[in-house]
């Protein structure tokens, strides 16, 4: 889901496309099917609501073979 499609006033969903890192993780293993994937981090508060203004990473594009 592109950032433009995220409801910035609602809690972010927790599903296979939206991974929550609430435990202070500094790294993670993400299983992805083969293909091209775009990854981006979006910082949310303790209720998983994005900050205003948004705090986001650059988009990273990867290819899984």
N, CA, C, O and CB atoms as a CASP TS submission, in Angstrom:
PFRMAT TS
TARGET T0000
AUTHOR 0000-0000-0000
METHOD Language model
MODEL 1
PARENT N/A
ATOM      1  N   UNK     1       0.843  -1.168   0.000  1.00  0.00           N
ATOM      2  CA  UNK     1       0.000   0.000   0.000  1.00  0.00           C
ATOM      3  C   UNK     1       0.894   1.239   0.000  1.00  0.00           C
ATOM      4  O   UNK     1       1.667   1.437   0.937  1.00  0.00           O
ATOM      5  CB  UNK     1      -0.962  -0.007   1.217  1.00  0.00           C
ATOM      6  N   UNK     2       0.802   2.060  -1.016  1.00  0.00           N
ATOM      7  CA  UNK     2       1.593   3.289  -1.018  1.00  0.00           C
ATOM      8  C   UNK     2       1.206   4.193   0.150  1.00  0.00           C
ATOM      9  O   UNK     2       0.070   4.157   0.624  1.00  0.00           O
ATOM     10  CB  UNK     2       1.414   4.036  -2.344  1.00  0.00           C
ATOM     11  N   UNK     3       2.150   4.995   0.604  1.00  0.00           N
ATOM     12  CA  UNK     3       1.911   5.884   1.731  1.00  0.00           C
ATOM     13  C   UNK     3       0.702   6.775   1.478  1.00  0.00           C
ATOM     14  O   UNK     3      -0.023   7.109   2.416  1.00  0.00           O
ATOM     15  CB  UNK     3       3.144   6.737   2.006  1.00  0.00           C
ATOM     16  N   UNK     4       0.474   7.161   0.240  1.00  0.00           N
ATOM     17  CA  UNK     4      -0.668   8.017  -0.089  1.00  0.00           C
ATOM     18  C   UNK     4      -2.004   7.336   0.185  1.00  0.00           C
ATOM     19  O   UNK     4      -3.027   8.014   0.275  1.00  0.00           O
ATOM     20  CB  UNK     4      -0.600   8.434  -1.544  1.00  0.00           C
ATOM     21  N   UNK     5      -2.019   6.009   0.320  1.00  0.00           N
ATOM     22  CA  UNK     5      -3.254   5.268   0.589  1.00  0.00           C
ATOM     23  C   UNK     5      -3.451   4.960   2.065  1.00  0.00           C
ATOM     24  O   UNK     5      -4.442   4.331   2.437  1.00  0.00           O
ATOM     25  CB  UNK     5      -3.261   3.981  -0.194  1.00  0.00           C
ATOM     26  N   UNK     6      -2.520   5.393   2.914  1.00  0.00           N
ATOM     27  CA  UNK     6      -2.619   5.134   4.346  1.00  0.00           C
ATOM     28  C   UNK     6      -3.469   6.214   4.989  1.00  0.00           C
ATOM     29  O   UNK     6      -3.261   7.400   4.734  1.00  0.00           O
ATOM     30  CB  UNK     6      -1.217   5.076   5.003  1.00  0.00           C
ATOM     31  N   UNK     7      -4.437   5.814   5.832  1.00  0.00           N
ATOM     32  CA  UNK     7      -5.228   6.774   6.605  1.00  0.00           C
ATOM     33  C   UNK     7      -4.352   7.253   7.750  1.00  0.00           C
ATOM     34  O   UNK     7      -4.146   6.531   8.725  1.00  0.00           O
ATOM     35  CB  UNK     7      -6.576   6.138   7.138  1.00  0.00           C
ATOM     36  N   UNK     8      -3.839   8.466   7.634  1.00  0.00           N
ATOM     37  CA  UNK     8      -2.889   8.993   8.604  1.00  0.00           C
ATOM     38  C   UNK     8      -3.537   9.362   9.938  1.00  0.00           C
ATOM     39  O   UNK     8      -2.840   9.760  10.872  1.00  0.00           O
ATOM     40  CB  UNK     8      -2.200  10.199   8.029  1.00  0.00           C
ATOM     41  N   UNK     9      -4.864   9.234  10.039  1.00  0.00           N
ATOM     42  CA  UNK     9      -5.578   9.551  11.276  1.00  0.00           C
ATOM     43  C   UNK     9      -6.117   8.307  11.975  1.00  0.00           C
ATOM     44  O   UNK     9      -6.842   8.418  12.963  1.00  0.00           O
ATOM     45  CB  UNK     9      -6.718  10.501  10.984  1.00  0.00           C
ATOM     46  N   UNK    10      -5.775   7.139  11.478  1.00  0.00           N
ATOM     47  CA  UNK    10      -6.272   5.886  12.046  1.00  0.00           C
ATOM     48  C   UNK    10      -5.100   4.963  12.364  1.00  0.00           C
ATOM     49  O   UNK    10      -4.003   5.115  11.827  1.00  0.00           O
ATOM     50  CB  UNK    10      -7.261   5.192  11.072  1.00  0.00           C
ATOM     51  N   UNK    11      -5.357   4.015  13.240  1.00  0.00           N
ATOM     52  CA  UNK    11      -4.326   3.034  13.581  1.00  0.00           C
ATOM     53  C   UNK    11      -3.932   2.241  12.345  1.00  0.00           C
ATOM     54  O   UNK    11      -4.778   1.856  11.539  1.00  0.00           O
ATOM     55  CB  UNK    11      -4.818   2.085  14.694  1.00  0.00           C
ATOM     56  N   UNK    12      -2.633   2.005  12.212  1.00  0.00           N
ATOM     57  CA  UNK    12      -2.137   1.209  11.097  1.00  0.00           C
ATOM     58  C   UNK    12      -2.557  -0.242  11.278  1.00  0.00           C
ATOM     59  O   UNK    12      -2.502  -0.756  12.395  1.00  0.00           O
ATOM     60  CB  UNK    12      -0.602   1.321  10.979  1.00  0.00           C
ATOM     61  N   UNK    13      -2.972  -0.912  10.214  1.00  0.00           N
ATOM     62  CA  UNK    13      -3.360  -2.319  10.349  1.00  0.00           C
ATOM     63  C   UNK    13      -2.139  -3.196  10.643  1.00  0.00           C
ATOM     64  O   UNK    13      -1.007  -2.834  10.323  1.00  0.00           O
ATOM     65  CB  UNK    13      -4.068  -2.806   9.069  1.00  0.00           C
ATOM     66  N   UNK    14      -2.385  -4.330  11.244  1.00  0.00           N
ATOM     67  CA  UNK    14      -1.334  -5.328  11.473  1.00  0.00           C
ATOM     68  C   UNK    14      -1.728  -6.560  10.671  1.00  0.00           C
ATOM     69  O   UNK    14      -2.610  -7.318  11.076  1.00  0.00           O
ATOM     70  CB  UNK    14      -1.155  -5.667  13.021  1.00  0.00           C
ATOM     71  N   UNK    15      -1.069  -6.756   9.529  1.00  0.00           N
ATOM     72  CA  UNK    15      -1.372  -7.889   8.668  1.00  0.00           C
ATOM     73  C   UNK    15      -0.112  -8.273   7.905  1.00  0.00           C
ATOM     74  O   UNK    15       0.979  -7.824   8.256  1.00  0.00           O
ATOM     75  CB  UNK    15      -2.536  -7.557   7.690  1.00  0.00           C
ATOM     76  N   UNK    16      -0.242  -9.096   6.868  1.00  0.00           N
ATOM     77  CA  UNK    16       0.937  -9.565   6.151  1.00  0.00           C
ATOM     78  C   UNK    16       1.646  -8.448   5.389  1.00  0.00           C
ATOM     79  O   UNK    16       2.811  -8.600   5.021  1.00  0.00           O
ATOM     80  CB  UNK    16       0.548 -10.663   5.195  1.00  0.00           C
ATOM     81  N   UNK    17       0.966  -7.336   5.148  1.00  0.00           N
ATOM     82  CA  UNK    17       1.588  -6.201   4.441  1.00  0.00           C
ATOM     83  C   UNK    17       2.061  -5.108   5.387  1.00  0.00           C
ATOM     84  O   UNK    17       2.810  -4.220   4.980  1.00  0.00           O
ATOM     85  CB  UNK    17       0.609  -5.609   3.443  1.00  0.00           C
ATOM     86  N   UNK    18       1.636  -5.158   6.638  1.00  0.00           N
ATOM     87  CA  UNK    18       1.962  -4.114   7.616  1.00  0.00           C
ATOM     88  C   UNK    18       2.492  -4.789   8.875  1.00  0.00           C
ATOM     89  O   UNK    18       1.734  -5.392   9.634  1.00  0.00           O
ATOM     90  CB  UNK    18       0.710  -3.220   7.941  1.00  0.00           C
ATOM     91  N   UNK    19       3.792  -4.682   9.085  1.00  0.00           N
ATOM     92  CA  UNK    19       4.450  -5.331  10.210  1.00  0.00           C
ATOM     93  C   UNK    19       4.729  -4.280  11.282  1.00  0.00           C
ATOM     94  O   UNK    19       5.305  -3.230  10.995  1.00  0.00           O
ATOM     95  CB  UNK    19       5.768  -6.041   9.760  1.00  0.00           C
ATOM     96  N   UNK    20       4.319  -4.565  12.516  1.00  0.00           N
ATOM     97  CA  UNK    20       4.547  -3.634  13.616  1.00  0.00           C
ATOM     98  C   UNK    20       5.835  -4.013  14.353  1.00  0.00           C
ATOM     99  O   UNK    20       6.080  -5.184  14.642  1.00  0.00           O
ATOM    100  CB  UNK    20       3.338  -3.628  14.592  1.00  0.00           C
ATOM    101  N   UNK    21       6.640  -3.012  14.645  1.00  0.00           N
ATOM    102  CA  UNK    21       7.886  -3.200  15.379  1.00  0.00           C
ATOM    103  C   UNK    21       7.792  -2.432  16.691  1.00  0.00           C
ATOM    104  O   UNK    21       8.422  -1.385  16.842  1.00  0.00           O
ATOM    105  CB  UNK    21       9.117  -2.731  14.539  1.00  0.00           C
ATOM    106  N   UNK    22       7.017  -2.937  17.631  1.00  0.00           N
ATOM    107  CA  UNK    22       6.801  -2.249  18.895  1.00  0.00           C
ATOM    108  C   UNK    22       7.709  -2.713  20.012  1.00  0.00           C
ATOM    109  O   UNK    22       7.602  -2.231  21.140  1.00  0.00           O
ATOM    110  CB  UNK    22       5.398  -2.417  19.314  1.00  0.00           C
ATOM    111  N   UNK    23       8.602  -3.642  19.714  1.00  0.00           N
ATOM    112  CA  UNK    23       9.457  -4.194  20.753  1.00  0.00           C
ATOM    113  C   UNK    23      10.871  -3.642  20.753  1.00  0.00           C
ATOM    114  O   UNK    23      11.762  -4.216  21.379  1.00  0.00           O
ATOM    115  CB  UNK    23       9.512  -5.664  20.614  1.00  0.00           C
ATOM    116  N   UNK    24      11.086  -2.530  20.053  1.00  0.00           N
ATOM    117  CA  UNK    24      12.420  -1.945  20.003  1.00  0.00           C
ATOM    118  C   UNK    24      13.383  -2.709  19.108  1.00  0.00           C
ATOM    119  O   UNK    24      14.597  -2.604  19.281  1.00  0.00           O
ATOM    120  CB  UNK    24      12.984  -1.866  21.380  1.00  0.00           C
ATOM    121  N   UNK    25      12.863  -3.475  18.156  1.00  0.00           N
ATOM    122  CA  UNK    25      13.723  -4.253  17.258  1.00  0.00           C
ATOM    123  C   UNK    25      14.647  -3.336  16.459  1.00  0.00           C
ATOM    124  O   UNK    25      14.269  -2.229  16.074  1.00  0.00           O
ATOM    125  CB  UNK    25      12.870  -5.109  16.302  1.00  0.00           C
ATOM    126  N   UNK    26      15.841  -3.813  16.225  1.00  0.00           N
ATOM    127  CA  UNK    26      16.778  -3.106  15.356  1.00  0.00           C
ATOM    128  C   UNK    26      16.991  -3.856  14.046  1.00  0.00           C
ATOM    129  O   UNK    26      17.657  -3.357  13.138  1.00  0.00           O
ATOM    130  CB  UNK    26      18.114  -2.905  16.068  1.00  0.00           C
ATOM    131  N   UNK    27      16.423  -5.057  13.953  1.00  0.00           N
ATOM    132  CA  UNK    27      16.483  -5.831  12.707  1.00  0.00           C
ATOM    133  C   UNK    27      15.351  -6.838  12.718  1.00  0.00           C
ATOM    134  O   UNK    27      14.788  -7.150  13.767  1.00  0.00           O
ATOM    135  CB  UNK    27      17.864  -6.547  12.538  1.00  0.00           C
ATOM    136  N   UNK    28      15.025  -7.343  11.532  1.00  0.00           N
ATOM    137  CA  UNK    28      13.942  -8.318  11.403  1.00  0.00           C
ATOM    138  C   UNK    28      14.173  -9.159  10.157  1.00  0.00           C
ATOM    139  O   UNK    28      14.863  -8.733   9.230  1.00  0.00           O
ATOM    140  CB  UNK    28      12.558  -7.613  11.342  1.00  0.00           C
ATOM    141  N   UNK    29      13.601 -10.338  10.139  1.00  0.00           N
ATOM    142  CA  UNK    29      13.586 -11.191   8.963  1.00  0.00           C
ATOM    143  C   UNK    29      12.164 -11.147   8.419  1.00  0.00           C
ATOM    144  O   UNK    29      11.204 -11.422   9.139  1.00  0.00           O
ATOM    145  CB  UNK    29      14.047 -12.670   9.295  1.00  0.00           C
ATOM    146  N   UNK    30      12.038 -10.798   7.144  1.00  0.00           N
ATOM    147  CA  UNK    30      10.728 -10.701   6.497  1.00  0.00           C
ATOM    148  C   UNK    30      10.714 -11.693   5.341  1.00  0.00           C
ATOM    149  O   UNK    30      11.559 -11.627   4.448  1.00  0.00           O
ATOM    150  CB  UNK    30      10.430  -9.232   5.997  1.00  0.00           C
ATOM    151  N   UNK    31       9.762 -12.603   5.359  1.00  0.00           N
ATOM    152  CA  UNK    31       9.635 -13.601   4.286  1.00  0.00           C
ATOM    153  C   UNK    31       8.779 -12.998   3.171  1.00  0.00           C
ATOM    154  O   UNK    31       7.637 -12.599   3.404  1.00  0.00           O
ATOM    155  CB  UNK    31       9.000 -14.946   4.822  1.00  0.00           C
ATOM    156  N   UNK    32       9.335 -12.935   1.965  1.00  0.00           N
ATOM    157  CA  UNK    32       8.628 -12.377   0.819  1.00  0.00           C
ATOM    158  C   UNK    32       8.660 -13.365  -0.338  1.00  0.00           C
ATOM    159  O   UNK    32       9.650 -14.074  -0.518  1.00  0.00           O
ATOM    160  CB  UNK    32       9.244 -11.027   0.397  1.00  0.00           C
ATOM    161  N   UNK    33       7.588 -13.421  -1.126  1.00  0.00           N
ATOM    162  CA  UNK    33       7.600 -14.299  -2.299  1.00  0.00           C
ATOM    163  C   UNK    33       8.513 -13.719  -3.377  1.00  0.00           C
ATOM    164  O   UNK    33       8.859 -12.539  -3.323  1.00  0.00           O
ATOM    165  CB  UNK    33       6.166 -14.494  -2.854  1.00  0.00           C
ATOM    166  N   UNK    34       8.906 -14.536  -4.353  1.00  0.00           N
ATOM    167  CA  UNK    34       9.728 -14.031  -5.450  1.00  0.00           C
ATOM    168  C   UNK    34       9.043 -12.847  -6.144  1.00  0.00           C
ATOM    169  O   UNK    34       7.820 -12.798  -6.271  1.00  0.00           O
ATOM    170  CB  UNK    34      10.014 -15.154  -6.467  1.00  0.00           C
ATOM    171  N   UNK    35       9.860 -11.914  -6.580  1.00  0.00           N
ATOM    172  CA  UNK    35       9.337 -10.743  -7.278  1.00  0.00           C
ATOM    173  C   UNK    35       9.960  -9.474  -6.736  1.00  0.00           C
ATOM    174  O   UNK    35      10.867  -9.511  -5.905  1.00  0.00           O
ATOM    175  CB  UNK    35       7.816 -10.675  -7.156  1.00  0.00           C
ATOM    176  N   UNK    36       9.460  -8.354  -7.220  1.00  0.00           N
ATOM    177  CA  UNK    36       9.943  -7.041  -6.799  1.00  0.00           C
ATOM    178  C   UNK    36       9.032  -6.510  -5.705  1.00  0.00           C
ATOM    179  O   UNK    36       7.807  -6.590  -5.805  1.00  0.00           O
ATOM    180  CB  UNK    36      10.004  -6.050  -7.998  1.00  0.00           C
ATOM    181  N   UNK    37       9.640  -5.970  -4.669  1.00  0.00           N
ATOM    182  CA  UNK    37       8.894  -5.458  -3.517  1.00  0.00           C
ATOM    183  C   UNK    37       9.423  -4.080  -3.144  1.00  0.00           C
ATOM    184  O   UNK    37      10.621  -3.817  -3.247  1.00  0.00           O
ATOM    185  CB  UNK    37       8.997  -6.430  -2.308  1.00  0.00           C
ATOM    186  N   UNK    38       8.520  -3.199  -2.707  1.00  0.00           N
ATOM    187  CA  UNK    38       8.886  -1.871  -2.223  1.00  0.00           C
ATOM    188  C   UNK    38       8.603  -1.838  -0.719  1.00  0.00           C
ATOM    189  O   UNK    38       7.495  -2.147  -0.282  1.00  0.00           O
ATOM    190  CB  UNK    38       8.092  -0.735  -2.987  1.00  0.00           C
ATOM    191  N   UNK    39       9.604  -1.464   0.058  1.00  0.00           N
ATOM    192  CA  UNK    39       9.494  -1.438   1.512  1.00  0.00           C
ATOM    193  C   UNK    39       9.681  -0.013   2.014  1.00  0.00           C
ATOM    194  O   UNK    39      10.510   0.733   1.493  1.00  0.00           O
ATOM    195  CB  UNK    39      10.531  -2.385   2.160  1.00  0.00           C
ATOM    196  N   UNK    40       8.904   0.361   3.034  1.00  0.00           N
ATOM    197  CA  UNK    40       9.036   1.681   3.637  1.00  0.00           C
ATOM    198  C   UNK    40       8.599   1.600   5.088  1.00  0.00           C
ATOM    199  O   UNK    40       7.641   0.902   5.422  1.00  0.00           O
ATOM    200  CB  UNK    40       8.203   2.741   2.864  1.00  0.00           C
ATOM    201  N   UNK    41       9.303   2.312   5.941  1.00  0.00           N
ATOM    202  CA  UNK    41       8.947   2.382   7.353  1.00  0.00           C
ATOM    203  C   UNK    41       8.154   3.648   7.611  1.00  0.00           C
ATOM    204  O   UNK    41       8.464   4.709   7.068  1.00  0.00           O
ATOM    205  CB  UNK    41      10.206   2.337   8.246  1.00  0.00           C
ATOM    206  N   UNK    42       7.120   3.533   8.447  1.00  0.00           N
ATOM    207  CA  UNK    42       6.294   4.663   8.865  1.00  0.00           C
ATOM    208  C   UNK    42       6.188   4.604  10.378  1.00  0.00           C
ATOM    209  O   UNK    42       5.719   3.609  10.931  1.00  0.00           O
ATOM    210  CB  UNK    42       4.870   4.634   8.185  1.00  0.00           C
ATOM    211  N   UNK    43       6.620   5.662  11.049  1.00  0.00           N
ATOM    212  CA  UNK    43       6.622   5.687  12.510  1.00  0.00           C
ATOM    213  C   UNK    43       5.248   6.059  13.029  1.00  0.00           C
ATOM    214  O   UNK    43       4.650   7.049  12.605  1.00  0.00           O
ATOM    215  CB  UNK    43       7.677   6.671  13.038  1.00  0.00           C
ATOM    216  N   UNK    44       4.750   5.235  13.968  1.00  0.00           N
ATOM    217  CA  UNK    44       3.475   5.514  14.614  1.00  0.00           C
ATOM    218  C   UNK    44       3.648   5.622  16.112  1.00  0.00           C
ATOM    219  O   UNK    44       4.692   5.260  16.654  1.00  0.00           O
ATOM    220  CB  UNK    44       2.453   4.437  14.280  1.00  0.00           C
ATOM    221  N   UNK    45       2.621   6.122  16.780  1.00  0.00           N
ATOM    222  CA  UNK    45       2.680   6.255  18.233  1.00  0.00           C
ATOM    223  C   UNK    45       2.306   4.938  18.918  1.00  0.00           C
ATOM    224  O   UNK    45       2.187   3.907  18.256  1.00  0.00           O
ATOM    225  CB  UNK    45       1.747   7.383  18.705  1.00  0.00           C
ATOM    226  N   UNK    46       2.121   4.970  20.237  1.00  0.00           N
ATOM    227  CA  UNK    46       1.812   3.746  20.985  1.00  0.00           C
ATOM    228  C   UNK    46       0.464   3.140  20.593  1.00  0.00           C
ATOM    229  O   UNK    46       0.199   1.980  20.911  1.00  0.00           O
ATOM    230  CB  UNK    46       1.821   4.036  22.474  1.00  0.00           C
ATOM    231  N   UNK    47      -0.391   3.904  19.907  1.00  0.00           N
ATOM    232  CA  UNK    47      -1.672   3.395  19.405  1.00  0.00           C
ATOM    233  C   UNK    47      -1.601   3.038  17.928  1.00  0.00           C
ATOM    234  O   UNK    47      -2.627   2.755  17.309  1.00  0.00           O
ATOM    235  CB  UNK    47      -2.771   4.423  19.631  1.00  0.00           C
ATOM    236  N   UNK    48      -0.391   3.047  17.353  1.00  0.00           N
ATOM    237  CA  UNK    48      -0.139   2.707  15.944  1.00  0.00           C
ATOM    238  C   UNK    48      -0.707   3.748  14.985  1.00  0.00           C
ATOM    239  O   UNK    48      -0.976   3.435  13.825  1.00  0.00           O
ATOM    240  CB  UNK    48      -0.734   1.345  15.622  1.00  0.00           C
ATOM    241  N   UNK    49      -0.891   4.970  15.450  1.00  0.00           N
ATOM    242  CA  UNK    49      -1.354   6.066  14.596  1.00  0.00           C
ATOM    243  C   UNK    49      -0.116   6.840  14.129  1.00  0.00           C
ATOM    244  O   UNK    49       0.720   7.221  14.948  1.00  0.00           O
ATOM    245  CB  UNK    49      -2.373   7.012  15.364  1.00  0.00           C
ATOM    246  N   UNK    50       0.005   7.075  12.802  1.00  0.00           N
ATOM    247  CA  UNK    50       1.181   7.785  12.289  1.00  0.00           C
ATOM    248  C   UNK    50       1.340   9.167  12.927  1.00  0.00           C
ATOM    249  O   UNK    50       0.358   9.838  13.244  1.00  0.00           O
ATOM    250  CB  UNK    50       1.086   7.926  10.771  1.00  0.00           C
ATOM    251  N   UNK    51       2.588   9.572  13.105  1.00  0.00           N
ATOM    252  CA  UNK    51       2.876  10.900  13.644  1.00  0.00           C
ATOM    253  C   UNK    51       2.473  11.973  12.646  1.00  0.00           C
ATOM    254  O   UNK    51       2.375  11.716  11.446  1.00  0.00           O
ATOM    255  CB  UNK    51       4.366  11.032  13.997  1.00  0.00           C
ATOM    256  N   UNK    52       2.239  13.183  13.155  1.00  0.00           N
ATOM    257  CA  UNK    52       1.883  14.324  12.320  1.00  0.00           C
ATOM    258  C   UNK    52       2.844  15.443  12.641  1.00  0.00           C
ATOM    259  O   UNK    52       2.763  16.013  13.729  1.00  0.00           O
ATOM    260  CB  UNK    52       0.404  14.769  12.543  1.00  0.00           C
ATOM    261  N   UNK    53       3.752  15.784  11.741  1.00  0.00           N
ATOM    262  CA  UNK    53       3.891  15.295  10.368  1.00  0.00           C
ATOM    263  C   UNK    53       4.467  13.880  10.336  1.00  0.00           C
ATOM    264  O   UNK    53       5.132  13.457  11.282  1.00  0.00           O
ATOM    265  CB  UNK    53       4.782  16.241   9.555  1.00  0.00           C
ATOM    266  N   UNK    54       4.212  13.149   9.247  1.00  0.00           N
ATOM    267  CA  UNK    54       4.680  11.768   9.151  1.00  0.00           C
ATOM    268  C   UNK    54       6.200  11.657   9.230  1.00  0.00           C
ATOM    269  O   UNK    54       6.932  12.495   8.702  1.00  0.00           O
ATOM    270  CB  UNK    54       4.193  11.149   7.860  1.00  0.00           C
ATOM    271  N   UNK    55       6.653  10.600   9.905  1.00  0.00           N
ATOM    272  CA  UNK    55       8.081  10.262   9.968  1.00  0.00           C
ATOM    273  C   UNK    55       8.226   8.966   9.175  1.00  0.00           C
ATOM    274  O   UNK    55       7.791   7.905   9.621  1.00  0.00           O
ATOM    275  CB  UNK    55       8.610  10.107  11.482  1.00  0.00           C
ATOM    276  N   UNK    56       8.844   9.061   7.988  1.00  0.00           N
ATOM    277  CA  UNK    56       8.931   7.906   7.084  1.00  0.00           C
ATOM    278  C   UNK    56      10.358   7.746   6.571  1.00  0.00           C
ATOM    279  O   UNK    56      11.133   8.701   6.518  1.00  0.00           O
ATOM    280  CB  UNK    56       7.948   8.062   5.896  1.00  0.00           C
ATOM    281  N   UNK    57      10.680   6.517   6.198  1.00  0.00           N
ATOM    282  CA  UNK    57      11.965   6.229   5.573  1.00  0.00           C
ATOM    283  C   UNK    57      11.856   6.426   4.076  1.00  0.00           C
ATOM    284  O   UNK    57      10.766   6.617   3.536  1.00  0.00           O
ATOM    285  CB  UNK    57      12.432   4.799   5.899  1.00  0.00           C
ATOM    286  N   UNK    58      12.995   6.378   3.418  1.00  0.00           N
ATOM    287  CA  UNK    58      13.021   6.299   1.968  1.00  0.00           C
ATOM    288  C   UNK    58      12.394   4.966   1.563  1.00  0.00           C
ATOM    289  O   UNK    58      12.378   4.021   2.353  1.00  0.00           O
ATOM    290  CB  UNK    58      14.484   6.439   1.412  1.00  0.00           C
ATOM    291  N   UNK    59      11.885   4.888   0.356  1.00  0.00           N
ATOM    292  CA  UNK    59      11.378   3.623  -0.183  1.00  0.00           C
ATOM    293  C   UNK    59      12.563   2.800  -0.631  1.00  0.00           C
ATOM    294  O   UNK    59      13.446   3.310  -1.321  1.00  0.00           O
ATOM    295  CB  UNK    59      10.378   3.853  -1.362  1.00  0.00           C
ATOM    296  N   UNK    60      12.598   1.520  -0.248  1.00  0.00           N
ATOM    297  CA  UNK    60      13.641   0.592  -0.656  1.00  0.00           C
ATOM    298  C   UNK    60      12.996  -0.443  -1.570  1.00  0.00           C
ATOM    299  O   UNK    60      12.014  -1.080  -1.189  1.00  0.00           O
ATOM    300  CB  UNK    60      14.335  -0.084   0.584  1.00  0.00           C
ATOM    301  N   UNK    61      13.537  -0.614  -2.762  1.00  0.00           N
ATOM    302  CA  UNK    61      13.022  -1.610  -3.704  1.00  0.00           C
ATOM    303  C   UNK    61      13.983  -2.780  -3.719  1.00  0.00           C
ATOM    304  O   UNK    61      15.189  -2.612  -3.901  1.00  0.00           O
ATOM    305  CB  UNK    61      12.844  -1.010  -5.139  1.00  0.00           C
ATOM    306  N   UNK    62      13.428  -3.981  -3.525  1.00  0.00           N
ATOM    307  CA  UNK    62      14.246  -5.198  -3.538  1.00  0.00           C
ATOM    308  C   UNK    62      13.626  -6.213  -4.496  1.00  0.00           C
ATOM    309  O   UNK    62      12.431  -6.166  -4.789  1.00  0.00           O
ATOM    310  CB  UNK    62      14.375  -5.801  -2.104  1.00  0.00           C
ATOM    311  N   UNK    63      14.459  -7.125  -4.971  1.00  0.00           N
ATOM    312  CA  UNK    63      13.973  -8.212  -5.832  1.00  0.00           C
ATOM    313  C   UNK    63      14.332  -9.524  -5.151  1.00  0.00           C
ATOM    314  O   UNK    63      15.493  -9.769  -4.825  1.00  0.00           O
ATOM    315  CB  UNK    63      14.592  -8.133  -7.287  1.00  0.00           C
ATOM    316  N   UNK    64      13.332 -10.358  -4.942  1.00  0.00           N
ATOM    317  CA  UNK    64      13.524 -11.695  -4.361  1.00  0.00           C
ATOM    318  C   UNK    64      13.495 -12.686  -5.509  1.00  0.00           C
ATOM    319  O   UNK    64      12.579 -12.678  -6.332  1.00  0.00           O
ATOM    320  CB  UNK    64      12.419 -12.038  -3.277  1.00  0.00           C
ATOM    321  N   UNK    65      14.519 -13.548  -5.556  1.00  0.00           N
ATOM    322  CA  UNK    65      14.579 -14.553  -6.622  1.00  0.00           C
ATOM    323  C   UNK    65      14.148 -15.890  -6.106  1.00  0.00           C
ATOM    324  O   UNK    65      14.131 -16.866  -6.856  1.00  0.00           O
ATOM    325  CB  UNK    65      15.979 -14.651  -7.208  1.00  0.00           C
TER
END
